[in-house]
């Protein structure tokens, strides 16, 4: 009777040891899998566009470079410009092409930090927000959201007038300026101050900020334009070649006409000869009768 409980204890010990061994084996397998995943990966440098001086932004690992295409990166403007007063602004970039170990990007959006915008909203003030689409001079289609805070409660008429004025000013600037110049004006707060002064003529504006910019359609780059130009020149040259061919074919037709006219002239000469012979025969017959 004393040996039975000892056997149960031994069975429990063997089960515990088996579980520990299984757990240790699974940990080893997980470590091996992790090591295998990181062994095949390479690090790629993400670089800003040439408009932003091609600054190094970050690094990313991947097994296949194709997986990097389309990745978005958020970077604060202070890291790009080196100005600490621009920590409230962020910019987005998308990986567009890969050259060696460098992933080149293009502009994909702009955003101001939410805390910076919301701390300006206070009691007894009117918030006016606008969301609209605008096109730049170089063909970038942007969705812009802007926020203005009027210094006091206002009527709906004043809000409508201020919205219209803000939209008109932003559309005028974007239509006459490229994307790079627009971003510079926003970073330098030149556009914000201009809108604040003009709208304050209707009603005093306490705060204005461009909250977000989203890229709906990217503009054409210089490389694509240079590629399209030769094709258009070839298309224009084709009708000229056709005209030259027609002019070359025309003299052939004239030769054919001349040859045809010559063939028609030969039968006209033959009847003339026949008439002369006929006259000679008639004259001979008359002499013979005499």
Buried (B, 14 or more C-beta within 10 A) or exposed (E): EEEEEEEEEEEEEEEEEEEEEEEEEEEEEEEEEEEEEEEEEEEBBBBBBEEBEEEEBBEBEBEEBEEBEEBEBEBBBBBBBEEEEBEBBBBBBBBBEBEEEEBBBBBBBBBBBEEEBEEBEEEEBBBBEBEBEBBBBBEBBBBBBBBBBBBEEBEEEBBEBBBEBBBEBBBEBBEEBBBBBBBBBBBEBEBBEBBBEBBBEBBEBBBBBBBBBBBEEBBEEEEEEEEEEEEEEEEEEEEEEEEEEEEEEEEEEEEEEEEEEEEEEEEEEEEEEEEEEEEEEEEEEEEEEE
